[in-house]
Amino acid sequence: MIVTVLLLLVALCAQGGKAEERAVAPGTGHVSVVIVGGTGDLAKKYLWQGFFELYVQQVASGNTFSFYGGGLSPADVATPVLFEILKAVSCSKDASEERCALLRAQFLRLAQYRQLKTLEHYQALAEHIGRELQQEGIAEAGRLFYLSLPAFAYVDVADKINKSCRPTGGAWLRVVLEKPFGHDFRSAEVLATQLEDSLKDEEMYRIDHYLGKQVVAKILPFRVENKRFLDPIWNKHHIERVEIVMKETLDVKGRISFYDQYGVIRDVLQNHLTEVMTLLTMRLPTNVSSSEEVLQKKLRVFSSMLPLRKNQAVVGQYQAYQTTVQQEMNKTKDHVSLTPTYAAVLAHIDEAQYEGVPILMISGKMLDERVGYARILFKNDVFCLQSGDGVHCKPKQIVFYFGHGSLQYPAILVSKNLFRPVLTSGEWKEVTEHADVNILGLHISDYYVQTPTEQKEAYSELISHIFAGCKNNFISAENLLASWGLWTPLLHSLAGTYPRIYPGGADNRDLLDIRVNGKDVGYTSEVVIISPEQMGGPSANSFQVMQGNFRGGDMVSAWPEQLVERLAADMEEAAEAAVREGGVFHLAISGGSTPLALFHRLALHHFSFPWSHTHVWMVDERCVPPTEPESNFRGLHDHLLQHVRIPYFNIHPMPVQLNQRLCVEEDRGAAQYDKEIRGSVLGSSFHFVLLGVGYDGHTASLFPGGRADGVGEGLAALTESPVKPHQRMSLTFGAINRARAVALLVMGKGKHELITQLSRVNDKPDKWPVTGVKPADGRLVWYIDYDALLG
C-alpha cells in the first residue's frame, strides 16, 4: 500500500512538460543516504526521523539502504552522539510495538558515523559504498546527500561530492541544500554560480520546509478544486486584503551567531512567506504537477510585484535581544544590534487582477502565540442593522491554517457565508465536531473545516519527495534569485533603521499593531508621556516616552525609535513656528552617525516640513573633501538633503576646502563662515541647533583641553581633534549659545557611563565641553534614549 502511494507520487510528479525530466522513479536497488552535519540540531529534531519514516515506507519495496551521519568530529567522539539521536526515532501510531522495535533495530544496524572533513574522507566514503555494493552483489539506485550545514560550507562540500562521491552506472545523485541561500541578491547569485560548477540543476534540491507543510502544499490543489467558486471572487473587486503570518513565542537564544546576520526578513519573509504569497496569487497552471509550469507562474508574480520601499515595512526587536547578543557573541555593553526580530511588510502586485489589494507579510519572535496562517479576507457588502449574528453579517474569509495556535492542527477553513469547499481526495477530510475556539474573528462553527486525514511532518514529506525525484516543492535557482531581487532593495533601505523595542509575549499589547495607509504601513500606537516611576518593570508601559530634567535643561527619554520620532516632531514644530513668525527657519546640524535615524525619519515621514523656507547649516566638519565618506556634509547630503525638496542656495556647508587645500588658517575659512552666518541669520541666532555628545564629553568639534570659551568671540573656528582626521571646523559656544533652541541627542548603552558622569559634574567646559552648552535666551533639551539613560 505504502509503495503504491510512493509510485503514485512519482507518477504525479512526472506529469506534464519538462517535469518528466526531473522526476525519476526510484526503481529498485541500493540507496546511500548521507546527512552531512548528521549530529546537528536539525538532524536531531527532524532529519533522522524523516529518513526513518522513508525507510519504513520502503522496507518492502525491494530497495536497500545504508545511512551515514557525517561530520567534522572523529568517529570515536561522534558515533555515540549519533546513536543516541537514532535511538529516539519513533514509529507511526498504527505500527505494533513488536514491528516498531524490529524496524528501529534494523535502522540502527544500517547506520554509521563517518568523519567528513577532507577530500580524502569523502573518497574513503565512496570506496566504502563501492565495497558494500560489490560484497552484497546489488545494483545502486542512487546517493542522497543532505547538507545540514551553514551555507558558507556548501560550495566546498559540493566540490568534494562532485570529485569523489558521484555514483556510476546510471544511478542518480541528489544533494539537498538548507536555507539560507545567500543573504541578498548578489550573494545568492554567487552561491548559485559556484554550486553549478559541481552540481547539475536537477541534482540540487533547495529545501524550504514550509513547502512541505500539508496546508501549504494544498493551496494550489485547493484553488483548482474550487475554481468555479473562486474564479468570480479571486480579484481586487472582492478581496479586501491578504495576510500571511508566522508568529513565534520563542527567542533566538543559541542561534544568535546566525540570526544576528540575517534577522526576521531574511529568515522568514524572503522565503517561507514569499513562497506562500506566490502560491496564493499566481495564475493557475494547467497542470499543477508540472514543476516547470508552476515555476513560470511564480516568476510572473515576481515580475509583477511593485518594488518594496522603506515606508512599506516596520521592524521591531524584543527587549532581551541585545543582552543575548552581547552574551553569546562576547560583545561589550556598548554594542548595539539593529537586527529586527519582528517585521511587517506591505506588498502589492501590479496586475489588473490584484491592483490595490494589500498583501501583508508578518513574522516575529517573542510574540503572544505560536501560529502560522494565510488569510484571504473578502469584502462584505452586507450591512446588518440588527441581525449581527446572521451568517451574512460575519467576516468572509478563507484561512489556510498551517498549525499550532488555538486550533492545534493544520486545516483549511472557509467561512460559511462564502461556499462549501469541494472534498475530492481521501487524504483530506471534513471536520464536523469542533472544540470551542475562535479563529480570526469567527467561531470555528462558522467555518467549513478540512484537515489532512493523517498529519505528517514537513521534513518527512519533503524527504519522500526527494527520494521520488519530485521537484515541485523545492526552490529553483530562478525562483530564488527572483525572490532576492524583490527583497534586497528593501533590506538595504532598512539598514541602519532602529527597530521598535517590544517586551515580548502578552506584554506587547498593541505595540506591534500596524495600520495600512494607501501603499504605506506604520505602527498604530503613538508615543505617550509617562512618569519616571512607571519605568521600573518590564511591562509594555515602560516602552513609551519619559520627560524630566537633566543638568538644568529639559529632558526627553524613550527607546530609540520613539525618541527619534519625538525629536523629528519637535524640530518640525520649531520650523513651522519660525516660518510663521519670520518666513525662514535656520537649522544647524551636527555630524556623526547618531543623527542618521533622525535624517531618515525627516526624509520619509515629515512631508509637510517647510524645507523650501529652511536654511541648513553645519555645526562642525572634518577637514576632508566634501566628497569623502568621512565628510559630515557628505553624510548629511546622502541621508537627508538629496531626499527633500530644499533649494540648493539654502544649504550652507562649511568651507573646509579653499584654494585646493584643507583648513589652512590663512585661507580664513572659519572667518568666511562667521561672516556668512552674520549676514544671513538674524542676530546670528539659529532657530534650532542639533548637537551630539562624544564618549569624552565633546560636542560639535569642541574637545576636552580646548579653550573654555569655545575658541574666541567668533561664530566658527578651526579646532583640533584627538582622533583622525585631527583638523576640524566648528561652531563655537558663542554661536551655539545664541540659538533659540538647542537639542542634545545621546543614544546607545555606550553613552550610559558618560550620562552618569555628566549628572554628577559641575560645568567644566575645558574637561567636559558639552557642559559649556548653555543657551543664553534659548531652550536646551536633552534627548536621551533609555539605553544611554538607564544602561
N, C-alpha and C positions, 0 to 999 in steps of 0.2 A: 504493500500500500504506500509506504513512505517512498520507496524507489519510484513508484509510478508518479507520485506527486513531483518528485525531482525531475523526472523525464518530461513531465508536462511543463514544468518551469523552463526547461531547456528549449522545448518546442516553442513555447510562448515567446521567449526572448529572441528566437531565431526568425520570427515572422517579420517580413517587410523590409525592403530596401537593403541598405548596407549592413543592417543589423545581422544579416546572415553571416557576414564575415567575422563578426565579433562575438558570436555566441557559438561555442564549440561544445558539443555534447561530451561529457566527461569520459564516456566509454568505460572500459574496464582496464585494470592494470594497477600499478603501484603509484601512490601519490606521496611525495615527501613534503611535509608542512614544516616550515622553519619560521619561528617567531623570533626576529632579531630584536632584542630587548625583552626576552621571554620571562624575566623575573621582575619587570617593572610594574607600576601601578595599574596601567591599562590592561596589561596581560593578566594580571592577578584578578581584576574586577570583572573583565568581560571576555577577553580573547580565548583563554583556555576553556572556559565554559562553552563558548560558541563553537570551538573546534571539537569539543567532546560531543556536543549535540550533532555536529556534522558526522562524526564517526558513528554515532548511534544510528543515524539515518542510513548510513551507507554500509553498515556491517554485513548486511545480507545481499549486497548488490554485486559482489564479485570484485570490488575494489579492495586493495590492501593499502595500509597506511604506515608511515613512520612519522613521529612528531619530534621536533628538535626545538628546545629552548636555547637561544643563542644570546651571548652577552660578552662583555669585556672581561669579566672576572674569570679566574682559573676554575676548572671544573670541580676541584675538591672543595672550593669555597661555595660555589653557586648551586651545585647539584642538590644538597639538602634543602636549599631555599626553594628550588623549582618543585621538588616533590611535595613539599608542604602545600604549595599552591595547588598542585594537581590533585591532592587528596580531598580538596574542598569542592570539586566539581559535583554536580547533582543531576539526578535523572528527572524526567517528567513525572507527573503525578500518576499517570496510568501504568508506569513500569513497576513490576513487582519488586519486592525487596531483594529476592534472590537474583533476579535478572539484572537489577541495578548493580549489585555487588560484583557480578560477573563482568559486566561491561566496564565498570570502573577499574577493575583489576587488569583487564585486557588493555585498556587505555594507558594505564601506568606502565605496563610492560613494553608498550610501543614507543614510549617517550624517553628521551635522554637529553642531557645538557651538553652543549658544545661551546667552547670558547671561540668567539668570532671577533678577533681583534685585528689580525693581519691578513694579507692576501694568502699567506701560507695556511692560515686556519680555514679559510674558505676552500682552498684547494684540497685540504685534508677532508673537509666535509663532503666535497664532491666525490673524492675517491672512496670514502666510506659508503656513500649511497650506491656508487657503482658496484662495489664488492657485494653489498647486500642484495642487489638485483641479480647479480651473477650467481651468488650462492643459492638464492631461492628459485632461480630459473624463471623469473616473472618479467613481463614487459612493463615498461614505465609509461604511465599515463601522463604525469606532469609533476612540476615542482611549484610550490606556492610559498613565496617569501612575504611575510608580513613585517614591515618595518615600523615597529613600535618605538620610534626614536625621535630625538629632536630633528627638526628639518635641516639643520646645518650638516647633519651626517648623511643625508640621503644620497648626495652625489657620489661620495666616497664608497658607500656600501653598494650602490647600484653598479659602480665600476667594478668592484670586486666580484659581484654576482655575474656580471657580463663576462668577465675574463676567466672565471673558474667554475661557475656552477650552472652553466646552461646545459639543459638536457639534450640528448641526441635522439635520433630515430623517430622524429616527428612528434615527440612528447611536447606538451605545452609548458610555458613559463609564465607565471603570473606574480607580479610584485605589487603589494598593497602599500599605499602611502597614506599616512595620517596627516591631517591638518596640523599646523598652519602650512599653507603652500605659499611662502613668502609673506612679507609684511606690507607691501604696496605693489603697484603695477610693475615697476621696474624689477624689483627683486623676484617677483613671481615669474616674470618673463625670462630672467637669467636662469632661475632654477629649472624652468621647463626646457630651455635650450640645453642646459648641461645634462639633464636626465635623458634627453633624446640621443645623446652620444652613446649611451649604454643600453637603453631600452626602447623597444618599439612602442608606439602609442597603444596598440592592442594588448600589450603586456602590462601596462600600468593601470592600476585601479586606485584612483584618488578617492578616499573614503570620506564621506560626511555622514556621520551616524544618524543624523536627523532624517536622511532619506531612507533609512531602514525602519523608522517608526511606522507602525502599521497604518496609522491615520494619515500620515504624510504620503505614504505610498498609495493610499486610496484616493487622494484628491483628484487626480486625472480620471481614474475609472468612475468615480462618483459623478464628475461633471459629464462624462459621456453617457452613463446610465440614465441620468436625469436631464438629458439635453432638452427634451421637449418642455420641461418646466423651467429650466434655467435660461434657455436662449432668449425669451422675451424680457427677462429681468436682469440679466448679467451685463449691465451697462450703466452709463452715467445718469440716465433718466430714473433709475430705480435704486442704485447703490448709493447710500449716504457716505459710507467710508469703509475701509478695510483695516483691520487691526491684526498685527502679528506680534505676539507677546511671549516672552520667555522670562519668567520670574524665578529667582532662586533665593533661598534663605541662607545659604552657606556663605562664608567669607572665602578668601583665597589663600589662607594660611597653607604653607607647604608648596604653593605654586607661584610665589612672588617672583622668583627669578625669571619665569616665563611671562607671567601675567603683566608685570610692570613694563615689559617691552611692547605688549600688544594691546591690552585694555579691552573693554567690552565690545567695542565696534568691530575690531579685528577678530576677536574671539567668538562672537556670536552673530552679529548683524550681517557682516560681509558674507558669511557662508550659510549658516542654518536658516536665518530668517529670510535672506535673499532668495535662497532656493525655494522656500515655501511661497514667497511672493511671485516667483516666476510660474510656479505650478498653478497658482490661483488666477493669474492674469494672462497667461499665454493663450494664443488661439489653439483650439483643439486640433491635435493631429488626426489624420485619417486613420492612423494605426498607432495606438498608444504604446505598443510593444516595440516600435521602431526607435531605437536609441538615436539614430541619425536624424529622423524627422522631429523627435522631441527636442533634440539639441538645437535644430534650426529655429524652432518656435521660441525656445528660450532666448536665443541670440537676438531674435526680433524684438523681444521685450526689452532687452538691454539697450538696443539701438534706439528704442522709442522713449527711454527714460529721460526726463528732464534732468539737467545737472543738479547735483546736491550742493546747495550753498550753505554757508555757515549759519545763517538765520533759519535754516530748516532743521536744526539739531539743538538739543540741550544735553548737557552732560552733568553727572554728579559723581561723588566719591563718598563711600561710607567712612564714618568718623575714625574708626580704628585702623584704617588702611595705612596711614602714614607711619604709625608705630610699628606695624608689621613689616613694612618696607625697611625701616631703619634696623630692626632686629634681624631679619632674615638675610639682608643684603649688606649688613655691617656698615650702614650709613650713619653719619653723625646726625645729631639732633637738628642741625640747621638744614639738612637735606629735605627738599620738598618735591614730591612726585605729583605731577598733574595728570597721571593716568586715570581715566574715568572707569568707574565700576558700574555706572548706570548711564544709559543713553536712550533718548527718544528721538527718532528721525522721521521726518515727514517727506514722503516721495510722491511724485506724480508721473503718470505715463502720458506722453504726448501723442495719443491716438484718439480718434473720434469716440471710440467705444468707452474710454475711461477719462475723457477730458474733464479736469476739475475734480476728480474723485480723490480724496486724501487717502494715502496709504501710510499707515503708521507702523513703524517697526521699533519695538521697545524691549529692552532687556536690562537686567541689573542683578547685582549681588546684594545680599543682606536686605531683602525685601520681606513683605509680610507673609508670603506663602510660596511654596514651590508649585508652579503650574506652567504649562505651555499650551497655547491655543492660537488659532487664526479665526477671526470673526468677520463675517461679511454682514454688516448692518444695512438693512434696506430702509428706504424712505417709507413713511406711513402717511397716506393721505386721508386717513380716517380720523375725525375728531369726535371724541366720545364725551358728551356733555354730562351724563350721569352714570352710564354703564361702564365705568372704568375698568371693571374686571372682565369685560367681554373679550373674547378671543381676538377680535379685530382691533381692539384698543391697545394691545400689548406690542412690544417691540417685535419687528420682523427680522429674523436673523438666522444665519447658518453658522454653526460653530464646529470647527474641526478641533476637537479637544485631544491634545497629544497625550495627556495623562496627568496623574497626581492631582493636586488641588482638592476641592471638596467632593468631586465625583469619584476620584481614586481609580478610574480605569479609562482607557482610551475609547473615544466614541465620536461619532458624527451626530450632531443634534440639529434638527430642522424645526423651527417654531411652527406650531400647528396652524398659524394663520398664513403660511406660505403654501406648502404642499406636502403630501406624504411621499417620502423618497422611495425609489424602487429598491427592492432587495433581490438581487439576481444570483448571488454566489452563496454556496454553503459555508464559505469562510467567514461570513458576517451574519449576524442575527439581530432581530429587533428586541429591544429591552422593553418589557411591559410592566415589570414590577420595580419600583424605584424607592430609593431612600429619600428622606425629606430634606432635599438640598435645593438651593437656588444657584443657577448658573448664569452669570452675566445678566442679571436683572429679571430673569424668568425662573419660575419654579420648574423643576425637572418634569413635572406632569404636563407642562405647556409645550413640550417638545416631542417630536418623534425621535427616538434614540436608537442608533445602530452601533454595535460594538463587535469586535472580532470574536469569532467562536472560541478561538484559543489565543490567548495573549502570548506574544513572542517578543523576546528581547531584540533590540535593533541590531546589535552586532551579530547575533546569531542569524538573523535574516540575511544580512549582507554577506556573511561568510558563505552561506548556502548559495547566494547569487554568484559570488566569486568562483566557487567550485564549479558551478554550472556554466561559467563563462558569459554570464549575462551582465552587460554594462549599463543597463538602463538607469540604475540608481547610483551611478558614480559620476564624478566630476571630470569632464573632458578639459583639455588644455584651453580650448577656445572659450568654453564656459567660464573657466577660472579667470582668464585674462579679461573677459568682458565684465565680470563682477568687480575685479580690482580696478578696471577702468572707470567704473561708476563711483567707487568708494574712495579712491586715492585722493582726488582733489578735495573732498570734504575732510579727510583725515589731515591733510596738510593745512587746511584753513583753520582747523581746530587746535593745531599745535600751539601750545602756549596759553590756551584758554583755561581759566580757573574753573574747575568743576564745583558745582554746588555741594556743600558738605551736608550729609544726612546721617542721623544717628543709627539707623538700622532697625529692621523689624517694624512692629506696630507703632513705634515712636516716630516713624517717618510722617505719619498722618498725611497732610496734604502737601508736604514739601516737594514731592516729585510729580504732582499733578500738572498736566500740561493743557494748554489751550491752543487750538488751531485758529490762526487768523489769516485767511487767504492762503498764500503759499509760505507763510512763516509759522513757526511754532515757538512757544515760550512757556515758562512756568506760570501757573495761575496765581501762586501766592506771592504777595509783595512783602517787603520787609516792614516790620513794625518796631516800635520803641518798647523796650522792656527795661526793668530796673536791674541794677547790678546783682541784687540778692537772688534773682532768678537764674543767675548764671551757674549756680553750684552743681546741679545734676545733669546727667547726660540725656535730658529729655528733649523733645522737639522744640520746646520753648527756648532752649539755650542756643538755638541757631538763628537768632534774629539780630537786631541792631541795638547797641547799648550806647547811651550818651552819658557824658560826665565831664570831668575837668582833668587836665594834665599840665603841670608846670605853668599854672596861671592862665592857660588857654582852654578853649573848649575842646572836647574830645568826642569822637565818634568811633565806635569799635564794632566789628562784625566779622563774620567769616569772609574770605577774600571776595567772593562774587558779590555778596550784598554790600560790602564796603565800596567796591568799585562802582556799583550801581548808585550808591548814595553820593559818592564824590562826583560822578558824572552829572547827576541830577542837580547838585548844589552848584556846579560850575555853569550848567545851562541856565539855572535861575539867576546867577550873578550876571551872566552875559545878557540875558533878556532885560534885566533891570538897568544895566549900563546903557544898552541901546535905547531903551525908552527915555532915559534921562538925557543922554548926550549924543546918541546916534552912533556910538562906537564902543567897542569892548577891547581893551588891551590885556592880553593874556601872556604871561611869561612862564615858560615850561622848562623843567629840569630834564637832564638826560638820564641815561642808565636804563636798566631793564625793568625797574619797579613799575613805571607808568605804562608799560606796553598793554596790559589788560585794560587800562583806562582808555588808551587810544582806540583799541578795538571796540570798546563799548560806545565811545563817542561816534565812531565811524559807522557802526552798524545799527545803532538803536536810537540815536538822537538826530532824527532827520529835520527837526524844527530848530536846531541850533543855529543861531544867526551868524553863520560863517561869513557871509558877504559883508558884514559890518565888524568882523573880528580881525584884529591885528595880532599875529603870533610872534613873540619874542623868545629868545633863548636865555635861560638862566645861566648856563655855562656851556663850554665847548672844549673838547680836546683839540690840541694843536695838530690836527691831521687834515689832509684834504677832505672836503665835504663828500667826496665820492667813496671814501674808505668806510668799511663796515664799523670801525670804531667811532666814527663821527656821530655825535649826538644829533646833529641836524639830519644826517642820513637816516637814522632810526626814526626820527620824528616824521620825516617825509614818507618813508616806506610804510609806516604803520598807521599814519593818520592823514597827513596833508594830501597825499595823492588820492585819497578816498573821499574827500569832501570838496565842496564847491567853494573854495576860498580864492579871491583874486591874488595873483602872484605877487602884486605890489604890496599886499598886506602881510607878506611873510618877511621876517627880518632875521636872517641868520647872522651869527657873529662873524666879523671879518677877520678870521684867523689866518687867512692866506692872502697876502698882499705882495705885489711886486715879485710874484713867483717864489715866495718864501713864507715860512710859517712862524707867526708870533714873534717877529723881531721888534724890539722896543721902539727903534727909530721909525718904524712904519706907522706907529701910532694907531694901531687897530682898535685898542681899547678906548682911546680918546674919540675915535670916529664913532664907535657905538654909543658912547656917552652923548655925543652931540646929536646923534640920530634920535635917541630916546628923548632928550630935552626938547628937540624940535617937533616931535610927533605926539608925545604923551603929556597931557595937560598936567602941569605941576610935577612932572616926572613920577607920577603916582599910578602904577599899574592897577588895573581893577582887580586882577587875580594873579597870584604867583603860586605856582606849584613847585614844591621842593621835595627832595628825598633826604634820607639820612644814611650815611655810611656806617660801617661797623665801628669806625674810630670816632664817630660823632661829627664828621664833616658834613656840611650841607653846601649846595651849589658846588663850586670848586674852591671853597674856603676851608683849609685844612688845619689840623692842630699844629701849633707853633707859628702860624701866620700872624699877621698884625691883628690885634684885637678889634680894631675899628673897621676891619674888612678892607684893608688896603686903601685908606685915604678917603678924601671927600668925593672922589669921582664916583660915577654910577657903574663903571666897569673897569676891570683891571686885569693884568696878567698875573697868574699865580703859579705856584709850584705844587705838584702832587708827589707824594712819596712813592707812587707806583707809575709805571709806564702807561701811556706817554706822560712824561713829567710836566710838560708845559701845558697850561690851561688858560682860558679866558673866562672870567666870571663876573656876574653882577656882584656888587659889594653890599655890605649891610646897609649902606646909605640908600641904595636903590631898593633893596628888599623891604626895609622897614618903612618906606614911604607908601607901600601898597595898601589898598583898601581892604584886601583880604589875602591872607597867606595860608595855604594848605600844606601841611607836612604829612606825607604819605609814608608809612612804615609798615612793611609786610614781611612775614616769614618768621619761623621759630629761631632762625639765626640772629634775629634782632631782639630776642627777648632779654638777653643779658644787657644789651645797650639800653633798652627801655627801663629796666630795673635800675641801672646806674643813673640814668637821667632823672628818674623820680626822686633821687636822693641828693644830687649835687646842686650847688648854687650856680649862679650864672658865671661861667668861666669860659668865655669865647676863645681864649688862647688854647685851652685844653679840650673843651667841648664846643666847637664852633657853632653848633646848632642852638646853643643857649643864647647866642647873640641875636637870634631872630625874635624881635620884639616890636611889632608894628606900632608906630607912634600914634596913629589915628585910625588904624585899621583893626581887623579881627583876625586872630590866629586860631586855626582849628587843626588839631592833630587827628589824622585818620589812621588808626592803628588796628590791624587785624588781630583776631583772637590768638593766633599763634605767637605773634610778637608780644601781645599784652600778657597772656597767661602762660606761655611756654608749653 
